[in-house]
Amino acid sequence: MAKVRLNIEVSEEVARLLDNLAEREDVTRTEIVRRGLAVLKAFRDQIDVGRAHIGFVENPKSLDAELIGVLTPPTGVEEAAVRQP
């Protein structure tokens, strides 16, 4: 796949966050952005099938934590999820 170079402008706070995450994961800032985009894509894919929540679990039978308001689903997703069989 051909690569495209993108330049983005971010706040100093976001730049520090990228640097900290990259150091913690021992990868580049570019890889951190790629991973973030992969999470957003996975979330959107789940919205398409009626699942609009991201959660974290230690035990798959019990939700330990849920992300709320970070990746907001489009309007109407909650209602669509209820109507699905």
C-alpha positions as CSV (number, residue, x, y, z in Angstrom):
1,M,0.0,0.0,0.0
2,A,1.3,3.4,-0.9
3,K,2.1,5.8,1.9
4,V,1.0,9.4,2.2
5,R,2.8,11.9,4.4
6,L,0.5,14.0,6.5
7,N,1.5,17.0,8.7
8,I,-0.8,17.8,11.6
9,E,-0.8,20.6,14.0
10,V,-1.5,19.8,17.7
11,S,-1.4,21.6,21.0
12,E,1.7,21.3,23.2
13,E,-0.4,19.1,25.5
14,V,-1.3,16.7,22.8
15,A,2.4,16.6,21.6
16,R,3.5,15.7,25.1
17,L,0.8,13.0,25.3
18,L,2.0,11.5,22.0
19,D,5.6,11.6,23.3
20,N,4.7,10.0,26.6
21,L,2.6,7.3,25.0
22,A,5.3,6.6,22.4
23,E,8.0,6.3,25.1
24,R,5.8,4.1,27.3
25,E,4.9,1.7,24.3
26,D,8.5,2.0,22.9
27,V,7.1,3.0,19.5
28,T,7.0,6.2,17.4
29,R,4.5,9.0,17.6
30,T,3.3,7.9,14.2
31,E,2.6,4.4,15.5
32,I,0.6,5.9,18.4
33,V,-1.6,7.8,15.9
34,R,-2.0,4.6,13.9
35,R,-3.1,2.7,16.9
36,G,-5.5,5.5,18.0
37,L,-7.1,5.4,14.5
38,A,-7.4,1.6,14.7
39,V,-9.3,2.0,18.0
40,L,-11.6,4.6,16.4
41,K,-12.2,2.4,13.4
42,A,-13.0,-0.6,15.6
43,F,-15.5,1.6,17.6
44,R,-17.2,2.8,14.4
45,D,-17.4,-0.8,13.1
46,Q,-19.1,-1.8,16.3
47,I,-21.6,1.1,16.1
48,D,-22.5,-0.2,12.6
49,V,-23.7,-3.5,14.3
50,G,-25.5,-1.7,17.1
51,R,-22.9,-1.8,19.9
52,A,-22.0,1.8,20.9
53,H,-20.0,1.2,24.1
54,I,-16.4,0.6,24.8
55,G,-15.6,-1.2,28.1
56,F,-12.7,-2.8,29.9
57,V,-13.0,-6.1,31.7
58,E,-10.8,-8.4,33.8
59,N,-13.4,-11.0,33.8
60,P,-15.4,-11.2,30.5
61,K,-18.7,-11.6,32.5
62,S,-18.3,-8.3,34.4
63,L,-17.7,-4.8,33.1
64,D,-15.0,-3.0,35.1
65,A,-15.0,0.3,33.4
66,E,-16.6,2.0,30.4
67,L,-15.5,4.9,28.2
68,I,-18.2,7.5,28.1
69,G,-18.3,10.6,26.0
70,V,-14.8,10.2,24.5
71,L,-15.9,8.6,21.3
72,T,-19.5,9.7,20.9
73,P,-21.7,7.6,18.7
74,P,-23.8,9.4,16.0
75,T,-27.2,10.5,17.1
76,G,-29.8,7.7,16.9
77,V,-27.4,4.8,17.5
78,E,-28.8,4.0,21.0
79,E,-32.3,3.7,19.5
80,A,-31.0,1.6,16.6
81,A,-29.3,-0.8,19.0
82,V,-32.6,-1.3,20.9
83,R,-34.5,-2.1,17.7
84,Q,-32.0,-4.7,16.3
85,P,-33.1,-8.4,16.7
